[in-house]
Amino acid sequence: MIDYPVPLLGFCAWSGTGKTTLLKRLVPLLRQQGLALAVVKHAHHSFDIDQPGKDSYELRAAGAEQVLVASRNRVALVREVPEEAAEPGLQEVLHCLDPDGLDLVLVEGYKHAPLPKIELHRGDPGKPLLYPDDRYIIAVATDRPLATSLHQLDIDRPEQVAAFVLEYTDRHRNPSHADRHHPHRFQLR
């Protein structure tokens, strides 16, 4: 199990199931309940968050291995990884986050990482369920009932998923972080 000072909760599924869509609906609901959270997203392909012509892009293109851009509103770090390097694992990328002030880290992807996860599954017969082979899956968010003893959530009801996540966070909060917060209460609508 990955050790981190605030609760981690993964969202795993086959590509195209709607992980990002659900998280985009879930994050505002959790924020409304007072949670400070981070999201770590795994990409299976090369990506670039910077744009040609921007100073930060040009400095990186000129050879800087790390470029940190800071303003009053946000801070961004772009770090190049050598092509021959292994893909960074979740434990490694978590070190890039500042856990102070966070209540929860949501992880999208990293399907095989050893952390508690919610599996997202739609009734696509071509996509097998992951939970039978992954002991870290603690719940399944799906669009139809499944024959499992795992907690089942309606993938199309983000407020239900948010209530589960909030309860999970309260149960797994590090006591040194809990002193900063009030207990959360989530009202189902």
mmCIF file of the C-alpha atoms, coordinates in Angstrom:
data_MODEL
# 
_entry.id   MODEL 
# 
loop_
_atom_site.group_PDB 
_atom_site.id 
_atom_site.type_symbol 
_atom_site.label_atom_id 
_atom_site.label_alt_id 
_atom_site.label_comp_id 
_atom_site.label_asym_id 
_atom_site.label_entity_id 
_atom_site.label_seq_id 
_atom_site.pdbx_PDB_ins_code 
_atom_site.Cartn_x 
_atom_site.Cartn_y 
_atom_site.Cartn_z 
_atom_site.occupancy 
_atom_site.B_iso_or_equiv 
_atom_site.pdbx_formal_charge 
_atom_site.auth_seq_id 
_atom_site.auth_comp_id 
_atom_site.auth_asym_id 
_atom_site.auth_atom_id 
_atom_site.pdbx_PDB_model_num 
ATOM 1   C CA . MET A 1 1   ? 0.000   0.000  0.000   1.00 0.00 ? 1   MET A CA 1 
ATOM 2   C CA . ILE A 1 2   ? 1.321   3.440  -0.883  1.00 0.00 ? 2   ILE A CA 1 
ATOM 3   C CA . ASP A 1 3   ? 2.106   5.507  2.196   1.00 0.00 ? 3   ASP A CA 1 
ATOM 4   C CA . TYR A 1 4   ? 1.088   9.183  2.049   1.00 0.00 ? 4   TYR A CA 1 
ATOM 5   C CA . PRO A 1 5   ? 0.183   11.687 4.789   1.00 0.00 ? 5   PRO A CA 1 
ATOM 6   C CA . VAL A 1 6   ? -3.346  12.307 3.434   1.00 0.00 ? 6   VAL A CA 1 
ATOM 7   C CA . PRO A 1 7   ? -5.850  9.781  2.116   1.00 0.00 ? 7   PRO A CA 1 
ATOM 8   C CA . LEU A 1 8   ? -5.410  8.587  -1.455  1.00 0.00 ? 8   LEU A CA 1 
ATOM 9   C CA . LEU A 1 9   ? -8.319  7.286  -3.504  1.00 0.00 ? 9   LEU A CA 1 
ATOM 10  C CA . GLY A 1 10  ? -7.941  6.001  -7.033  1.00 0.00 ? 10  GLY A CA 1 
ATOM 11  C CA . PHE A 1 11  ? -10.433 5.853  -9.870  1.00 0.00 ? 11  PHE A CA 1 
ATOM 12  C CA . CYS A 1 12  ? -9.645  3.038  -12.281 1.00 0.00 ? 12  CYS A CA 1 
ATOM 13  C CA . ALA A 1 13  ? -11.366 1.834  -15.419 1.00 0.00 ? 13  ALA A CA 1 
ATOM 14  C CA . TRP A 1 14  ? -10.804 0.902  -18.998 1.00 0.00 ? 14  TRP A CA 1 
ATOM 15  C CA . SER A 1 15  ? -10.167 3.824  -21.324 1.00 0.00 ? 15  SER A CA 1 
ATOM 16  C CA . GLY A 1 16  ? -13.360 5.553  -22.427 1.00 0.00 ? 16  GLY A CA 1 
ATOM 17  C CA . THR A 1 17  ? -15.387 4.626  -19.340 1.00 0.00 ? 17  THR A CA 1 
ATOM 18  C CA . GLY A 1 18  ? -15.648 8.220  -18.125 1.00 0.00 ? 18  GLY A CA 1 
ATOM 19  C CA . LYS A 1 19  ? -13.059 8.650  -15.361 1.00 0.00 ? 19  LYS A CA 1 
ATOM 20  C CA . THR A 1 20  ? -12.346 12.294 -16.164 1.00 0.00 ? 20  THR A CA 1 
ATOM 21  C CA . THR A 1 21  ? -16.027 13.051 -16.760 1.00 0.00 ? 21  THR A CA 1 
ATOM 22  C CA . LEU A 1 22  ? -16.948 11.703 -13.324 1.00 0.00 ? 22  LEU A CA 1 
ATOM 23  C CA . LEU A 1 23  ? -14.046 13.504 -11.625 1.00 0.00 ? 23  LEU A CA 1 
ATOM 24  C CA . LYS A 1 24  ? -15.034 16.819 -13.254 1.00 0.00 ? 24  LYS A CA 1 
ATOM 25  C CA . ARG A 1 25  ? -18.467 16.409 -11.651 1.00 0.00 ? 25  ARG A CA 1 
ATOM 26  C CA . LEU A 1 26  ? -17.108 15.048 -8.360  1.00 0.00 ? 26  LEU A CA 1 
ATOM 27  C CA . VAL A 1 27  ? -14.444 17.675 -7.588  1.00 0.00 ? 27  VAL A CA 1 
ATOM 28  C CA . PRO A 1 28  ? -16.878 20.631 -7.223  1.00 0.00 ? 28  PRO A CA 1 
ATOM 29  C CA . LEU A 1 29  ? -19.151 18.545 -4.965  1.00 0.00 ? 29  LEU A CA 1 
ATOM 30  C CA . LEU A 1 30  ? -16.230 17.691 -2.677  1.00 0.00 ? 30  LEU A CA 1 
ATOM 31  C CA . ARG A 1 31  ? -15.008 21.295 -2.695  1.00 0.00 ? 31  ARG A CA 1 
ATOM 32  C CA . GLN A 1 32  ? -18.498 22.462 -1.650  1.00 0.00 ? 32  GLN A CA 1 
ATOM 33  C CA . GLN A 1 33  ? -18.125 20.231 1.406   1.00 0.00 ? 33  GLN A CA 1 
ATOM 34  C CA . GLY A 1 34  ? -14.870 21.947 2.356   1.00 0.00 ? 34  GLY A CA 1 
ATOM 35  C CA . LEU A 1 35  ? -12.371 19.360 1.137   1.00 0.00 ? 35  LEU A CA 1 
ATOM 36  C CA . ALA A 1 36  ? -9.019  20.603 -0.108  1.00 0.00 ? 36  ALA A CA 1 
ATOM 37  C CA . LEU A 1 37  ? -7.918  18.127 -2.718  1.00 0.00 ? 37  LEU A CA 1 
ATOM 38  C CA . ALA A 1 38  ? -5.392  17.349 -5.395  1.00 0.00 ? 38  ALA A CA 1 
ATOM 39  C CA . VAL A 1 39  ? -5.813  15.218 -8.492  1.00 0.00 ? 39  VAL A CA 1 
ATOM 40  C CA . VAL A 1 40  ? -3.054  13.115 -10.013 1.00 0.00 ? 40  VAL A CA 1 
ATOM 41  C CA . LYS A 1 41  ? -3.810  11.955 -13.556 1.00 0.00 ? 41  LYS A CA 1 
ATOM 42  C CA . HIS A 1 42  ? -1.831  9.285  -15.368 1.00 0.00 ? 42  HIS A CA 1 
ATOM 43  C CA . ALA A 1 43  ? -1.366  9.771  -19.109 1.00 0.00 ? 43  ALA A CA 1 
ATOM 44  C CA . HIS A 1 44  ? -0.484  6.845  -21.363 1.00 0.00 ? 44  HIS A CA 1 
ATOM 45  C CA . HIS A 1 45  ? 1.025   9.105  -23.980 1.00 0.00 ? 45  HIS A CA 1 
ATOM 46  C CA . SER A 1 46  ? 3.342   12.039 -24.297 1.00 0.00 ? 46  SER A CA 1 
ATOM 47  C CA . PHE A 1 47  ? 1.695   15.340 -23.463 1.00 0.00 ? 47  PHE A CA 1 
ATOM 48  C CA . ASP A 1 48  ? 2.636   18.982 -23.278 1.00 0.00 ? 48  ASP A CA 1 
ATOM 49  C CA . ILE A 1 49  ? 0.918   21.515 -21.048 1.00 0.00 ? 49  ILE A CA 1 
ATOM 50  C CA . ASP A 1 50  ? 2.934   24.386 -22.449 1.00 0.00 ? 50  ASP A CA 1 
ATOM 51  C CA . GLN A 1 51  ? 2.639   26.158 -25.799 1.00 0.00 ? 51  GLN A CA 1 
ATOM 52  C CA . PRO A 1 52  ? 5.248   27.127 -28.367 1.00 0.00 ? 52  PRO A CA 1 
ATOM 53  C CA . GLY A 1 53  ? 6.036   30.826 -28.137 1.00 0.00 ? 53  GLY A CA 1 
ATOM 54  C CA . LYS A 1 54  ? 5.499   31.027 -24.374 1.00 0.00 ? 54  LYS A CA 1 
ATOM 55  C CA . ASP A 1 55  ? 8.618   31.844 -22.375 1.00 0.00 ? 55  ASP A CA 1 
ATOM 56  C CA . SER A 1 56  ? 8.388   28.678 -20.280 1.00 0.00 ? 56  SER A CA 1 
ATOM 57  C CA . TYR A 1 57  ? 8.098   26.490 -23.391 1.00 0.00 ? 57  TYR A CA 1 
ATOM 58  C CA . GLU A 1 58  ? 11.016  28.244 -25.062 1.00 0.00 ? 58  GLU A CA 1 
ATOM 59  C CA . LEU A 1 59  ? 13.219  27.859 -21.963 1.00 0.00 ? 59  LEU A CA 1 
ATOM 60  C CA . ARG A 1 60  ? 12.441  24.149 -21.791 1.00 0.00 ? 60  ARG A CA 1 
ATOM 61  C CA . ALA A 1 61  ? 13.006  23.769 -25.542 1.00 0.00 ? 61  ALA A CA 1 
ATOM 62  C CA . ALA A 1 62  ? 16.369  25.517 -25.050 1.00 0.00 ? 62  ALA A CA 1 
ATOM 63  C CA . GLY A 1 63  ? 17.429  22.706 -22.713 1.00 0.00 ? 63  GLY A CA 1 
ATOM 64  C CA . ALA A 1 64  ? 16.182  23.419 -19.186 1.00 0.00 ? 64  ALA A CA 1 
ATOM 65  C CA . GLU A 1 65  ? 15.243  20.118 -17.566 1.00 0.00 ? 65  GLU A CA 1 
ATOM 66  C CA . GLN A 1 66  ? 12.894  21.829 -15.109 1.00 0.00 ? 66  GLN A CA 1 
ATOM 67  C CA . VAL A 1 67  ? 10.938  25.034 -15.584 1.00 0.00 ? 67  VAL A CA 1 
ATOM 68  C CA . LEU A 1 68  ? 8.967   26.483 -12.701 1.00 0.00 ? 68  LEU A CA 1 
ATOM 69  C CA . VAL A 1 69  ? 6.461   29.206 -13.545 1.00 0.00 ? 69  VAL A CA 1 
ATOM 70  C CA . ALA A 1 70  ? 5.000   31.108 -10.616 1.00 0.00 ? 70  ALA A CA 1 
ATOM 71  C CA . SER A 1 71  ? 2.408   33.853 -10.366 1.00 0.00 ? 71  SER A CA 1 
ATOM 72  C CA . ARG A 1 72  ? 0.087   35.146 -7.725  1.00 0.00 ? 72  ARG A CA 1 
ATOM 73  C CA . ASN A 1 73  ? -2.581  32.690 -8.889  1.00 0.00 ? 73  ASN A CA 1 
ATOM 74  C CA . ARG A 1 74  ? -0.691  29.445 -9.525  1.00 0.00 ? 74  ARG A CA 1 
ATOM 75  C CA . VAL A 1 75  ? 2.620   27.646 -9.680  1.00 0.00 ? 75  VAL A CA 1 
ATOM 76  C CA . ALA A 1 76  ? 3.477   25.103 -12.377 1.00 0.00 ? 76  ALA A CA 1 
ATOM 77  C CA . LEU A 1 77  ? 6.508   22.862 -12.642 1.00 0.00 ? 77  LEU A CA 1 
ATOM 78  C CA . VAL A 1 78  ? 7.385   21.156 -15.905 1.00 0.00 ? 78  VAL A CA 1 
ATOM 79  C CA . ARG A 1 79  ? 10.089  18.530 -15.529 1.00 0.00 ? 79  ARG A CA 1 
ATOM 80  C CA . GLU A 1 80  ? 11.527  16.648 -18.465 1.00 0.00 ? 80  GLU A CA 1 
ATOM 81  C CA . VAL A 1 81  ? 11.982  12.905 -18.082 1.00 0.00 ? 81  VAL A CA 1 
ATOM 82  C CA . PRO A 1 82  ? 14.730  11.368 -20.222 1.00 0.00 ? 82  PRO A CA 1 
ATOM 83  C CA . GLU A 1 83  ? 13.349  9.076  -22.923 1.00 0.00 ? 83  GLU A CA 1 
ATOM 84  C CA . GLU A 1 84  ? 15.316  6.112  -21.591 1.00 0.00 ? 84  GLU A CA 1 
ATOM 85  C CA . ALA A 1 85  ? 13.953  6.597  -18.058 1.00 0.00 ? 85  ALA A CA 1 
ATOM 86  C CA . ALA A 1 86  ? 11.238  4.346  -16.746 1.00 0.00 ? 86  ALA A CA 1 
ATOM 87  C CA . GLU A 1 87  ? 7.779   5.822  -16.517 1.00 0.00 ? 87  GLU A CA 1 
ATOM 88  C CA . PRO A 1 88  ? 7.418   7.480  -13.099 1.00 0.00 ? 88  PRO A CA 1 
ATOM 89  C CA . GLY A 1 89  ? 5.274   5.550  -10.679 1.00 0.00 ? 89  GLY A CA 1 
ATOM 90  C CA . LEU A 1 90  ? 2.564   7.012  -8.478  1.00 0.00 ? 90  LEU A CA 1 
ATOM 91  C CA . GLN A 1 91  ? 4.781   7.061  -5.370  1.00 0.00 ? 91  GLN A CA 1 
ATOM 92  C CA . GLU A 1 92  ? 7.340   9.141  -7.270  1.00 0.00 ? 92  GLU A CA 1 
ATOM 93  C CA . VAL A 1 93  ? 4.879   11.683 -8.648  1.00 0.00 ? 93  VAL A CA 1 
ATOM 94  C CA . LEU A 1 94  ? 3.172   12.090 -5.267  1.00 0.00 ? 94  LEU A CA 1 
ATOM 95  C CA . HIS A 1 95  ? 6.415   13.680 -4.058  1.00 0.00 ? 95  HIS A CA 1 
ATOM 96  C CA . CYS A 1 96  ? 5.648   16.586 -6.411  1.00 0.00 ? 96  CYS A CA 1 
ATOM 97  C CA . LEU A 1 97  ? 2.550   17.470 -4.367  1.00 0.00 ? 97  LEU A CA 1 
ATOM 98  C CA . ASP A 1 98  ? 2.534   19.501 -1.178  1.00 0.00 ? 98  ASP A CA 1 
ATOM 99  C CA . PRO A 1 99  ? 0.344   17.494 1.232   1.00 0.00 ? 99  PRO A CA 1 
ATOM 100 C CA . ASP A 1 100 ? 0.074   20.396 3.707   1.00 0.00 ? 100 ASP A CA 1 
ATOM 101 C CA . GLY A 1 101 ? -3.401  21.800 3.435   1.00 0.00 ? 101 GLY A CA 1 
ATOM 102 C CA . LEU A 1 102 ? -4.779  18.793 1.544   1.00 0.00 ? 102 LEU A CA 1 
ATOM 103 C CA . ASP A 1 103 ? -7.544  16.516 2.806   1.00 0.00 ? 103 ASP A CA 1 
ATOM 104 C CA . LEU A 1 104 ? -7.512  14.049 -0.086  1.00 0.00 ? 104 LEU A CA 1 
ATOM 105 C CA . VAL A 1 105 ? -5.662  13.102 -3.261  1.00 0.00 ? 105 VAL A CA 1 
ATOM 106 C CA . LEU A 1 106 ? -7.767  11.646 -6.063  1.00 0.00 ? 106 LEU A CA 1 
ATOM 107 C CA . VAL A 1 107 ? -5.814  9.494  -8.501  1.00 0.00 ? 107 VAL A CA 1 
ATOM 108 C CA . GLU A 1 108 ? -7.054  8.911  -12.040 1.00 0.00 ? 108 GLU A CA 1 
ATOM 109 C CA . GLY A 1 109 ? -5.434  5.968  -13.720 1.00 0.00 ? 109 GLY A CA 1 
ATOM 110 C CA . TYR A 1 110 ? -2.481  4.131  -12.202 1.00 0.00 ? 110 TYR A CA 1 
ATOM 111 C CA . LYS A 1 111 ? -4.747  1.104  -12.461 1.00 0.00 ? 111 LYS A CA 1 
ATOM 112 C CA . HIS A 1 112 ? -2.196  -1.286 -10.941 1.00 0.00 ? 112 HIS A CA 1 
ATOM 113 C CA . ALA A 1 113 ? -0.952  0.953  -8.116  1.00 0.00 ? 113 ALA A CA 1 
ATOM 114 C CA . PRO A 1 114 ? -1.427  -0.370 -4.575  1.00 0.00 ? 114 PRO A CA 1 
ATOM 115 C CA . LEU A 1 115 ? -3.958  2.148  -3.242  1.00 0.00 ? 115 LEU A CA 1 
ATOM 116 C CA . PRO A 1 116 ? -7.677  2.054  -2.447  1.00 0.00 ? 116 PRO A CA 1 
ATOM 117 C CA . LYS A 1 117 ? -9.671  2.483  -5.662  1.00 0.00 ? 117 LYS A CA 1 
ATOM 118 C CA . ILE A 1 118 ? -13.157 2.858  -7.017  1.00 0.00 ? 118 ILE A CA 1 
ATOM 119 C CA . GLU A 1 119 ? -13.606 0.946  -10.252 1.00 0.00 ? 119 GLU A CA 1 
ATOM 120 C CA . LEU A 1 120 ? -15.783 2.602  -12.882 1.00 0.00 ? 120 LEU A CA 1 
ATOM 121 C CA . HIS A 1 121 ? -17.629 0.175  -15.101 1.00 0.00 ? 121 HIS A CA 1 
ATOM 122 C CA . ARG A 1 122 ? -20.305 0.552  -17.709 1.00 0.00 ? 122 ARG A CA 1 
ATOM 123 C CA . GLY A 1 123 ? -22.107 -2.532 -18.991 1.00 0.00 ? 123 GLY A CA 1 
ATOM 124 C CA . ASP A 1 124 ? -19.774 -2.992 -21.961 1.00 0.00 ? 124 ASP A CA 1 
ATOM 125 C CA . PRO A 1 125 ? -19.556 -6.760 -22.454 1.00 0.00 ? 125 PRO A CA 1 
ATOM 126 C CA . GLY A 1 126 ? -16.124 -6.416 -24.104 1.00 0.00 ? 126 GLY A CA 1 
ATOM 127 C CA . LYS A 1 127 ? -14.553 -4.933 -20.976 1.00 0.00 ? 127 LYS A CA 1 
ATOM 128 C CA . PRO A 1 128 ? -14.032 -7.290 -18.037 1.00 0.00 ? 128 PRO A CA 1 
ATOM 129 C CA . LEU A 1 129 ? -14.387 -6.056 -14.485 1.00 0.00 ? 129 LEU A CA 1 
ATOM 130 C CA . LEU A 1 130 ? -11.113 -5.259 -12.744 1.00 0.00 ? 130 LEU A CA 1 
ATOM 131 C CA . TYR A 1 131 ? -12.135 -5.874 -9.110  1.00 0.00 ? 131 TYR A CA 1 
ATOM 132 C CA . PRO A 1 132 ? -11.963 -9.650 -9.133  1.00 0.00 ? 132 PRO A CA 1 
ATOM 133 C CA . ASP A 1 133 ? -8.188  -9.397 -9.722  1.00 0.00 ? 133 ASP A CA 1 
ATOM 134 C CA . ASP A 1 134 ? -7.452  -6.233 -7.708  1.00 0.00 ? 134 ASP A CA 1 
ATOM 135 C CA . ARG A 1 135 ? -7.708  -6.436 -3.933  1.00 0.00 ? 135 ARG A CA 1 
ATOM 136 C CA . TYR A 1 136 ? -7.361  -2.641 -3.641  1.00 0.00 ? 136 TYR A CA 1 
ATOM 137 C CA . ILE A 1 137 ? -10.734 -1.933 -5.274  1.00 0.00 ? 137 ILE A CA 1 
ATOM 138 C CA . ILE A 1 138 ? -13.119 -0.984 -2.462  1.00 0.00 ? 138 ILE A CA 1 
ATOM 139 C CA . ALA A 1 139 ? -16.194 -0.012 -4.504  1.00 0.00 ? 139 ALA A CA 1 
ATOM 140 C CA . VAL A 1 140 ? -17.599 -0.135 -8.025  1.00 0.00 ? 140 VAL A CA 1 
ATOM 141 C CA . ALA A 1 141 ? -19.390 2.788  -9.671  1.00 0.00 ? 141 ALA A CA 1 
ATOM 142 C CA . THR A 1 142 ? -21.509 1.263  -12.399 1.00 0.00 ? 142 THR A CA 1 
ATOM 143 C CA . ASP A 1 143 ? -24.631 1.805  -14.484 1.00 0.00 ? 143 ASP A CA 1 
ATOM 144 C CA . ARG A 1 144 ? -26.149 -1.568 -13.555 1.00 0.00 ? 144 ARG A CA 1 
ATOM 145 C CA . PRO A 1 145 ? -26.228 -3.874 -10.520 1.00 0.00 ? 145 PRO A CA 1 
ATOM 146 C CA . LEU A 1 146 ? -23.389 -6.370 -10.195 1.00 0.00 ? 146 LEU A CA 1 
ATOM 147 C CA . ALA A 1 147 ? -23.136 -9.652 -8.340  1.00 0.00 ? 147 ALA A CA 1 
ATOM 148 C CA . THR A 1 148 ? -20.480 -8.522 -5.844  1.00 0.00 ? 148 THR A CA 1 
ATOM 149 C CA . SER A 1 149 ? -20.169 -7.859 -2.137  1.00 0.00 ? 149 SER A CA 1 
ATOM 150 C CA . LEU A 1 150 ? -18.270 -4.622 -2.871  1.00 0.00 ? 150 LEU A CA 1 
ATOM 151 C CA . HIS A 1 151 ? -20.007 -1.338 -2.225  1.00 0.00 ? 151 HIS A CA 1 
ATOM 152 C CA . GLN A 1 152 ? -21.861 -0.343 -5.415  1.00 0.00 ? 152 GLN A CA 1 
ATOM 153 C CA . LEU A 1 153 ? -22.357 3.258  -6.519  1.00 0.00 ? 153 LEU A CA 1 
ATOM 154 C CA . ASP A 1 154 ? -24.365 4.700  -9.383  1.00 0.00 ? 154 ASP A CA 1 
ATOM 155 C CA . ILE A 1 155 ? -21.816 6.063  -11.869 1.00 0.00 ? 155 ILE A CA 1 
ATOM 156 C CA . ASP A 1 156 ? -24.431 8.549  -13.103 1.00 0.00 ? 156 ASP A CA 1 
ATOM 157 C CA . ARG A 1 157 ? -25.072 9.989  -9.614  1.00 0.00 ? 157 ARG A CA 1 
ATOM 158 C CA . PRO A 1 158 ? -21.923 11.920 -8.697  1.00 0.00 ? 158 PRO A CA 1 
ATOM 159 C CA . GLU A 1 159 ? -23.510 13.114 -5.447  1.00 0.00 ? 159 GLU A CA 1 
ATOM 160 C CA . GLN A 1 160 ? -23.712 9.448  -4.338  1.00 0.00 ? 160 GLN A CA 1 
ATOM 161 C CA . VAL A 1 161 ? -20.067 8.893  -5.266  1.00 0.00 ? 161 VAL A CA 1 
ATOM 162 C CA . ALA A 1 162 ? -19.141 12.138 -3.448  1.00 0.00 ? 162 ALA A CA 1 
ATOM 163 C CA . ALA A 1 163 ? -20.886 10.954 -0.278  1.00 0.00 ? 163 ALA A CA 1 
ATOM 164 C CA . PHE A 1 164 ? -18.893 7.710  -0.407  1.00 0.00 ? 164 PHE A CA 1 
ATOM 165 C CA . VAL A 1 165 ? -15.624 9.609  -0.999  1.00 0.00 ? 165 VAL A CA 1 
ATOM 166 C CA . LEU A 1 166 ? -16.371 11.985 1.872   1.00 0.00 ? 166 LEU A CA 1 
ATOM 167 C CA . GLU A 1 167 ? -17.068 9.098  4.252   1.00 0.00 ? 167 GLU A CA 1 
ATOM 168 C CA . TYR A 1 168 ? -13.887 7.362  3.066   1.00 0.00 ? 168 TYR A CA 1 
ATOM 169 C CA . THR A 1 169 ? -11.866 10.549 3.629   1.00 0.00 ? 169 THR A CA 1 
ATOM 170 C CA . ASP A 1 170 ? -13.221 11.040 7.138   1.00 0.00 ? 170 ASP A CA 1 
ATOM 171 C CA . ARG A 1 171 ? -12.418 7.401  8.040   1.00 0.00 ? 171 ARG A CA 1 
ATOM 172 C CA . HIS A 1 172 ? -8.862  7.544  6.680   1.00 0.00 ? 172 HIS A CA 1 
ATOM 173 C CA . ARG A 1 173 ? -7.786  11.043 7.611   1.00 0.00 ? 173 ARG A CA 1 
ATOM 174 C CA . ASN A 1 174 ? -4.432  11.334 9.355   1.00 0.00 ? 174 ASN A CA 1 
ATOM 175 C CA . PRO A 1 175 ? -5.114  12.648 12.898  1.00 0.00 ? 175 PRO A CA 1 
ATOM 176 C CA . SER A 1 176 ? -2.463  15.362 12.503  1.00 0.00 ? 176 SER A CA 1 
ATOM 177 C CA . HIS A 1 177 ? -4.348  16.687 9.464   1.00 0.00 ? 177 HIS A CA 1 
ATOM 178 C CA . ALA A 1 178 ? -7.795  16.212 11.038  1.00 0.00 ? 178 ALA A CA 1 
ATOM 179 C CA . ASP A 1 179 ? -7.063  18.818 13.719  1.00 0.00 ? 179 ASP A CA 1 
ATOM 180 C CA . ARG A 1 180 ? -7.338  21.518 11.041  1.00 0.00 ? 180 ARG A CA 1 
ATOM 181 C CA . HIS A 1 181 ? -10.841 20.579 9.898   1.00 0.00 ? 181 HIS A CA 1 
ATOM 182 C CA . HIS A 1 182 ? -14.379 20.112 11.052  1.00 0.00 ? 182 HIS A CA 1 
ATOM 183 C CA . PRO A 1 183 ? -16.093 16.803 10.416  1.00 0.00 ? 183 PRO A CA 1 
ATOM 184 C CA . HIS A 1 184 ? -17.690 16.868 6.975   1.00 0.00 ? 184 HIS A CA 1 
ATOM 185 C CA . ARG A 1 185 ? -21.353 16.236 6.433   1.00 0.00 ? 185 ARG A CA 1 
ATOM 186 C CA . PHE A 1 186 ? -22.614 15.520 2.934   1.00 0.00 ? 186 PHE A CA 1 
ATOM 187 C CA . GLN A 1 187 ? -26.275 15.994 2.208   1.00 0.00 ? 187 GLN A CA 1 
ATOM 188 C CA . LEU A 1 188 ? -27.690 13.723 -0.478  1.00 0.00 ? 188 LEU A CA 1 
ATOM 189 C CA . ARG A 1 189 ? -30.051 15.528 -2.823  1.00 0.00 ? 189 ARG A CA 1 
# 
